[in-house]
């Protein structure tokens, strides 16, 4: 349901406020934990949070930060990134290696995230380049030159960088980032799905383009 309502025209700003007589400071800025390029949630100097969603037919709205309200804001909005990273690295991958035919000693794993999973993919892969060499972001941000420069061994370890979006999203930004990576010697793919927006058809086409790259030297 959350994915289905994305991109609709009606947007509602919802500041989360505590009971206080202090005026709310209008110095809200995007959270540092947001997905790349996303403006919401925002926080201000008083640590209030402001959310914006697309839900024109909603009767009520509830915000959950995860962990009984103690979750880490942007990361908790659509699932706790730290918990997912722990599950993936410490439990899921060892299980797959133990029960299926894999090259467990080779750092040639792929991870791709779409929309709400883009932030997790971006964060986890850059922190674990000894594990992930093929990175896909489907309408989920980009790998920037700064990411490359700040991740030790990126140029030597990463084999595939694939970023995509629909033609009705922000293809200009995707293409400019593609050129910026090429300029510093990072071969990468920027795919734009024709005549689609932030939707499953964009992501299905992205997977179709991404998958063959996983089997190239």
N, C-alpha and C positions, 0 to 999 in steps of 0.2 A: 504493500500500500504506500509506503513512503516513496518508493521509486516511481510509482504510477502518478503521483501528484507533482513531481518535479517539473518545472518549466511552465506551469500555469501562470496566468497573468496576475492574479490577485495575491499580493504579498502583505503579510501582517507582521509588524514589529512588536515583539513581546518582551519588554524589559522585566527581568526578575528582580523584585525589590523587597527588602526587609522592612519591618515596621520601624520607621524612624521619622523624625521631623526634619532631618537634614535634607536639603535639596539635592536632587540627583545631578551630579556633574555631567555635563554633556561633552565629555572628552573620550567617548568610546572609540576603541581601536580594535581591529581584528585580532582574535586570540592568536598567540604564537603557535598554538597547537592545531590550527586549522589546516585543511588541505591546501596545497599551493594554489594561490589565486582566489581563494574563497574569503568573502568579507564577513561572514557570520559563522559562529557566534562572535560577539564583540564584548570586550570588558572595559570598564573605566577605572579611574584612579581610586574609586571607592570599592572596587572589586565587585560591582554589580555586573550582571551579565545581560546581554540583549541578544535575542534570537529572532530569526526571520525565517518563515516557512511559507510554502505555497500550498494552500489548502482552502480553496474558496467555498467548499461545502461542509467544512468542519463545524461541528456543534460545540466542541470544546477542545482545548489543547493542553497537554501536560508535558512538561519537560523532565526528563530523568537524567541525572549525571552518573548513574551507575553506583554500585557499592553502597546502596542505601542513602544516596545523596552525597557521599564522600568521594565520588569519582572525579577524575581530572578534567572536567570541562569538555573542551573540544574533543579529546580522545574518547570521553565517555558518551558522547552524544549518540553514536551509532555503534557502540561496542567498545570494550576496553582494549586498547592496542597492546598494552603490556601483558595482559592475560593471554591474548591471542599469540603474541610473540613467544611467550613461554611454552604454550601448547605446541606450537609449530616446531620450534627448535629443540625443545627438550623431550617431547613426547611423540609427536606425529612422524617426524622424519626418522627417528630411530626405529619406530614401529614398522614403517614402510621398508626400511633397509633390512630389518630382521625377517620380514615375511614375504618380500617380493624380490625379484631379480633386479637389482640396481647396482650401480657402480658406487658403492658407499664411500670409497676413498677418493672419489673425483668431485671437485667443486663445480659441477656442471648441472645445477638445478635451475629450474625456471620458476618464477613467481609472477603472476599477473593479477591486477586488481581493477575492478570497474567501479566507478562512481564512489560509494561509501567505502570501498576497499582500497581505493587509490592511496590514501594516506598511510594505511598499514603496509602496503607493498613498498611504497617509497621509503618509509622509515626502516622497515625490517631488512630489506635488501641492502641498503647502504651501510647498515650496521653489521651485516654478515656477508661480506663479499667472499669470504672463504667458503661459503655455502652456495650462494646464488650468483650465477654468471649471466643469466638471461632475465631481463626485467621488462615487464609489460605494464603500461598504464593506459587503461581504456577510459577515456573521459575522466581521468583521475589525476590530472596534473602532469608535470613533466620532470625529467631529470635535467637540471640546469648545469651550466659550467661551474657555478659555485659548488654544487653537489659533487661534481667530479673532483674539483680541487681540494675539497674538504674530506674526501673519502680516500684514505691511503690505499694505494694499489689498484685504484679503479681502472686505469688504462690497461693494466696488465691482466686483470682478472675478469672484467666484464666483456662478454662476447656479443651480447645483443641488448640494445636499448630501443624499445619500441613504445612510442607514444601516439595516441590517437584521439580523435574527437569527431563529432558529426559536423557537417558543413554549416549547420545552424547553431553551432556552439561558438567556439572562438578559434577558427582555423588560422587566422593571422598570427596569433600568439604562438600557436603550435609550430608554424613554419619558421617564424623568426628564431625560436629556440632551437629548432633543427639546424638552422644555418649557424647559430652560435656554437653548437656542439661540433659541427663539422670544422669550424674555424680553429678549434683547439685540438683537432685530430681525433675526435670521437665519432666513429661511424655510427649512424643511428637512422632509424626509420620513423618518419612522421606520416601517419595515414589519416586521411580525411574521408569519412563515409559520406557519399553523395546524398544530398536531400534528406538528411536525418538530423535529429537533435540529441538530447540527453536521454537515450532510449535503448531498448534491448536490441533493436536492429543495428544500431551503431556498434554495439558490443559484440554481437554475433559476427558481423563483418570484420571487426577488429581481430577476433580470435581466428577467423579464417586466414587473415593475413599474417598473424603472429606465429601460428603453429608451425608452418614450414621452416621458419627461421631457426627453430629449435633443433633441427636435424641437419644443419649445415656446419661445416668446419669453420 
